[in-house]
Amino acid sequence: MLRVFGHFVPIKMLALGLLELLVLGASVYYLLSTGIHSPQILGELRGQLGQFSFLFAGIAGIAMLAMGLYDSSVIADYRGMAVKVLVALALVVPANMACTALFHEQLYESTNASTFWSIKAPMVWLVVILFTRVAFGIANRQEFLKRRVFLLGAGTRAALIRQMVAKGANHYFTVVGSFDPGGSADRRRSDGAPCAAQ
């Protein structure tokens, strides 16, 4: 967890947000710059296209944050995430129109922006969200990204966690050790080796 302005932010979700902003900004910039066929005009507009791309990405990120798409519980609930993405899309479309109005002259030098841009930009956003969320979901299940926990106690939650680990139903954390002060039978690490009492 990282503390930002008095609020605790999960580092994984912060990394996901930054990754999505960078990929979205770079994708929009690439799409716009490939639509300009004159190297001279591209050289003159490079800065403005970059400003537009990352302004659009920033506003899309604010819309996603407002919809709760960076809440750590959203990753586990795909149906809830799909609904929130659709509502965030309703915020991204007018945001795209406002950004396009600000950079109207620069954008329409690009053939990709001059035709159906109000449809293309939200579609790029949806593709980036789909790609980054699927990639993040796969990476989140990898062993090196799982939270490491040490169980101390013999309560109902400790028993439930031990059952999850035994069944292999856990995808969010790795139990590196456990200590049951009530009995020595449960003093074992997750790999089955005895765990030293501390």
C-alpha positions as CSV (number, residue, x, y, z in Angstrom):
1,M,0.0,0.0,0.0
2,L,1.1,3.5,-0.8
3,R,-0.2,6.5,1.1
4,V,-1.2,9.4,-1.2
5,F,-2.8,12.6,0.3
6,G,-3.9,10.6,3.4
7,H,-5.4,7.8,1.4
8,F,-4.0,4.3,1.1
9,V,-3.6,3.2,-2.5
10,P,-2.8,-0.4,-3.5
11,I,0.5,-0.4,-5.5
12,K,-0.8,-2.9,-8.0
13,M,-3.8,-0.7,-8.9
14,L,-1.5,2.4,-9.1
15,A,0.8,0.4,-11.5
16,L,-2.2,-0.7,-13.5
17,G,-3.5,2.9,-13.8
18,L,-0.1,4.2,-14.9
19,L,0.3,1.4,-17.4
20,E,-3.2,2.1,-18.9
21,L,-2.5,5.8,-19.2
22,L,0.9,5.3,-20.9
23,V,-0.5,2.6,-23.3
24,L,-3.6,4.7,-24.1
25,G,-1.6,7.9,-24.7
26,A,1.0,6.1,-26.9
27,S,-1.7,4.3,-28.9
28,V,-3.6,7.5,-29.6
29,Y,-0.4,9.4,-30.5
30,Y,0.7,6.5,-32.8
31,L,-2.8,6.5,-34.5
32,L,-2.7,10.2,-35.1
33,S,0.9,10.4,-36.3
34,T,0.5,7.6,-38.8
35,G,-2.3,9.6,-40.4
36,I,0.0,12.5,-41.2
37,H,1.9,11.6,-44.4
38,S,4.0,14.7,-44.6
39,P,7.2,14.5,-42.5
40,Q,7.3,18.3,-42.3
41,I,3.8,18.7,-40.9
42,L,4.4,15.8,-38.6
43,G,7.5,17.5,-37.2
44,E,5.5,20.7,-36.6
45,L,2.6,19.0,-34.9
46,R,4.4,16.4,-32.9
47,G,4.2,18.3,-29.6
48,Q,0.5,19.2,-30.0
49,L,-0.4,15.6,-30.9
50,G,1.5,14.4,-27.8
51,Q,-0.4,16.9,-25.7
52,F,-3.8,15.8,-27.1
53,S,-2.9,12.1,-26.6
54,F,-2.0,12.4,-23.0
55,L,-4.8,14.9,-22.2
56,F,-7.3,12.4,-23.6
57,A,-5.6,9.6,-21.6
58,G,-5.7,11.7,-18.4
59,I,-9.4,12.5,-18.8
60,A,-10.1,8.8,-19.5
61,G,-8.2,7.9,-16.4
62,I,-10.2,10.3,-14.3
63,A,-13.4,8.9,-15.7
64,M,-12.2,5.4,-14.8
65,L,-11.1,6.4,-11.3
66,A,-14.5,8.1,-10.8
67,M,-16.3,4.8,-11.8
68,G,-14.2,2.8,-9.3
69,L,-12.2,0.9,-12.0
70,Y,-9.1,1.1,-9.9
71,D,-10.6,-0.5,-6.8
72,S,-8.8,-3.8,-6.1
73,S,-12.1,-5.7,-5.8
74,V,-13.1,-4.9,-9.4
75,I,-10.4,-7.1,-10.8
76,A,-12.1,-10.2,-9.3
77,D,-15.6,-9.3,-10.5
78,Y,-15.6,-9.3,-14.3
79,R,-19.3,-8.6,-14.7
80,G,-19.1,-5.6,-12.3
81,M,-16.1,-4.3,-14.2
82,A,-17.8,-4.6,-17.5
83,V,-20.7,-2.5,-16.3
84,K,-18.4,0.1,-14.9
85,V,-16.4,0.2,-18.2
86,L,-19.6,0.9,-20.1
87,V,-20.6,3.7,-17.8
88,A,-17.0,5.1,-18.0
89,L,-17.4,4.9,-21.8
90,A,-20.4,7.3,-21.5
91,L,-17.9,9.8,-19.8
92,V,-15.1,9.2,-22.3
93,V,-17.1,10.0,-25.4
94,P,-18.0,13.6,-24.4
95,A,-14.4,14.0,-23.0
96,N,-13.1,13.0,-26.4
97,M,-15.3,15.6,-28.1
98,A,-14.1,18.3,-25.8
99,C,-10.5,17.5,-26.3
100,T,-11.0,17.3,-30.1
101,A,-12.6,20.8,-30.0
102,L,-9.5,22.2,-28.3
103,F,-7.1,20.6,-30.8
104,H,-9.3,20.9,-33.8
105,E,-6.9,22.4,-36.3
106,Q,-3.9,20.1,-35.3
107,L,-6.0,16.9,-35.3
108,Y,-7.5,17.3,-38.7
109,E,-4.1,17.3,-40.4
110,S,-4.3,13.6,-39.6
111,T,-6.5,11.4,-41.9
112,N,-7.2,9.1,-39.0
113,A,-8.7,12.0,-37.0
114,S,-10.6,13.6,-39.9
115,T,-12.9,10.5,-40.4
116,F,-14.9,8.9,-37.6
117,W,-12.6,10.1,-34.8
118,S,-15.5,10.3,-32.3
119,I,-15.9,6.5,-32.8
120,K,-12.2,5.6,-33.2
121,A,-10.9,7.2,-30.0
122,P,-13.4,5.4,-27.6
123,M,-12.7,2.2,-29.5
124,V,-9.0,2.6,-28.9
125,W,-9.7,3.2,-25.3
126,L,-11.9,0.0,-25.1
127,V,-9.2,-2.1,-26.8
128,V,-6.4,-0.7,-24.4
129,I,-8.6,-1.4,-21.4
130,L,-9.4,-4.9,-22.5
131,F,-5.7,-5.6,-23.3
132,T,-4.2,-4.2,-20.1
133,R,-6.9,-5.7,-17.8
134,V,-6.5,-9.2,-19.3
135,A,-2.7,-8.9,-19.2
136,F,-2.9,-7.6,-15.6
137,G,-5.2,-10.4,-14.6
138,I,-2.8,-13.0,-16.0
139,A,0.2,-11.4,-14.3
140,N,-1.7,-11.0,-11.1
141,R,-2.1,-14.8,-10.8
142,Q,1.7,-15.4,-11.2
143,E,3.6,-16.4,-8.0
144,F,5.9,-13.4,-7.9
145,L,3.0,-10.9,-7.7
146,K,1.0,-12.7,-5.0
147,R,1.0,-11.2,-1.5
148,R,3.0,-13.3,1.0
149,V,1.2,-14.0,4.3
150,F,2.2,-15.7,7.5
151,L,-0.7,-17.4,9.4
152,L,-0.6,-16.9,13.1
153,G,-3.5,-18.4,15.1
154,A,-6.1,-21.1,15.1
155,G,-9.3,-19.2,14.4
156,T,-12.0,-19.7,11.8
157,R,-10.3,-17.4,9.3
158,A,-6.9,-19.2,9.7
159,A,-8.7,-22.6,9.1
160,L,-10.4,-21.2,6.0
161,I,-7.2,-19.9,4.6
162,R,-5.5,-23.3,5.3
163,Q,-8.4,-25.0,3.4
164,M,-8.0,-22.6,0.5
165,V,-4.3,-23.3,0.3
166,A,-4.8,-27.1,0.5
167,K,-7.4,-27.0,-2.2
168,G,-5.5,-24.7,-4.5
169,A,-8.5,-22.3,-4.7
170,N,-6.5,-19.2,-3.7
171,H,-5.2,-16.9,-6.5
172,Y,-4.4,-13.8,-4.5
173,F,-1.7,-14.7,-1.9
174,T,0.9,-17.2,-1.0
175,V,1.2,-18.6,2.5
176,V,4.9,-18.7,3.4
177,G,4.3,-20.2,6.8
178,S,1.9,-20.8,9.6
179,F,1.9,-21.1,13.4
180,D,-0.9,-22.6,15.4
181,P,-0.3,-21.9,19.1
182,G,-2.9,-24.5,19.9
183,G,-1.3,-27.5,18.2
184,S,2.0,-28.5,16.7
185,A,0.3,-30.4,13.8
186,D,-0.4,-27.2,11.9
187,R,3.0,-25.7,12.2
188,R,3.9,-26.3,8.6
189,R,4.9,-24.1,5.7
190,S,2.8,-24.0,2.5
191,D,5.2,-26.6,0.9
192,G,4.6,-29.1,3.7
193,A,7.9,-28.5,5.5
194,P,7.8,-27.9,9.3
195,C,7.8,-24.2,10.2
196,A,9.8,-23.1,13.2
197,A,8.0,-21.5,16.0
198,Q,8.8,-17.9,16.6
